[in-house]
Amino acid sequence: MTLTESVYGVQTPRFVHTPENVVDNRASEAVELMAAIGMPLDPWQVATLEAWLGVRPDGTWAATQAGILVARQNGKNAILEARELAGLFLFGERRIIHSAHEGDTAREAYKRMVALIESTPWLEAEVASMPKWPSGAIVLKNGAELSYRTRTKGGGRGFSAPVVIFDEAQELTGEQQAAVQPLVSSYKRRQLIYTGTVLPDAGIFRGVVERGRAGAASGNLGYTEWSAAEGLDPTVEDDFVLGSLQSNPSIGFRMTLDAVRDERDTAVSSLTLDKFLQERWSVWPDIAAAGQLIPVPAWTACLTDWVPGPDQLIEHIGVASSVDGAWSSVGVAFQRDGRTHVHVVKHEPGTDWVIPYVVGLAERRQPRTVVVDGGGPASKSLGNGFRAVLSERVFVETSTKEMQAATAQFVDAVLQQKLEHRGFPALDAAAAGVREKLVGDARMFDRRKSQVVVAPIEAVTLAAWGLLRTVGRPSKYESGDLLVLGG
């Protein structure tokens, strides 16, 4: 197949998910605003905003999380600019944070936005201050603010806002994401936006991508993706044309097919075709051989939209902390329709909150056991405290062999789809990013070498293990063994 340069990239996303229960969509307002300032959007950019900006009956965003996977240089920044300008000038959002992995990326995004506003007098008239970089904050006369940040090891410091954008989301770490999540979740009308490209070890963004591909089970995620279909060979002309048009919607608008062909030829000659597939075709490599313990597609296949009621009994609670004690997680597990249902009910910094929270949860939800890894950091920092308030039968610390069994049981349940979860950013990131270590012939979670906070996946693994350990045993409340803080 030979095509001329008059062809256009595919404008319809290969994968798209729009949340349900939408009664209105404000994408048209953002599109009209961009046209009015002389920056009309391409159809594919409009499609992304439509996936993001649906509104529920109560006026909140249907997509509390939003994402896009598209190759670099296609025009993703224009989508973000449309979202930010509409948020500032049309939607009444009081604060928007645009974060990037690299300082240069944040600076360039800020400079582009300043130039757009300065070139539009009726927008500039609403601005109170727009200082030079590195201030990176545009403040309107009504107090609304758009600020640009570089993500650091400091996590979410200063990231309290109803709208946070994670540009270069493929570089987002579990610690950074986990720090920001509770700050945004405190707002009723909120949105976390993830935009990025393919990176083999991108645990969090890979999780967003897999949820978007999963469709109906993605719940509150608004998502679009442009990528080449599986099985296409970029060295075969027909496949090359098809894959390039599928993965680069801006071909014919601001990119040419010949330019992509030059990239392909360079990659072939330099033996970097795998990089071409990742960066230009948005093809994710199989990284199972790199020590990944839980395959992302298998984890995503376990998603459910079911939400338990407030009186749902919890059969087991798992507690885990990071090696440095910076983060702790509380997970729960119970049986539902023959599957193990797990969820992280709390994931926050530090350890001081854990025991009071778990005791209160146990008194309300009547679990059989509270489980920690006897050789892990939670046991060292919280073990004595738990032993002071829980009976020996209720508080369980695993041995090394039991933790090995718990890990194997959990991974097998995921692979066989005998487990279900509702999706939780910190848990999804941990599932995608946790790496394995071998203890003898058994696989276990590697807390030190994983690039994510492992505590969320460890907590639900421990809770799920409790189901196997206590099959047929009565609830402690059925036997009258009451749990009392300080008892």
Secondary structure by P-SEA (a helix, b strand, c coil): ccccccccccccccbbbbbccccccaaaaaaaaaaaacccccaaaaaaaaaccccccccccccccccccccccccaaaaaaaaaaaaaccccccbbbbbbccaaaaaaaaaaaaaaaaacaaaaaaccccccccccccccccccbbbbbbbcccccccccccbbbbcccccccaaaaaaaccccccccbbbbbbbbcccccaaaaaaaaaaaaaccccccccbbbbbbccccccccaaaaaaaaaaccccccccccaaaaaaaaaaaaaacaaaaaaacccccccccccccccccaaaaaaacccccccccccccbbbbbbcccccbbbbbbbbbcccbbbbbbccccccccccaaaaaaaaaaccccccccccccccccccaaaaaaccccccbbbbcaaaaaaaaaaaaaaaaaccccccccaaaaaaaacbbbbbcccbbbbbcccccccaaaaaaaaaaaaaaaacccccccccccccccccc
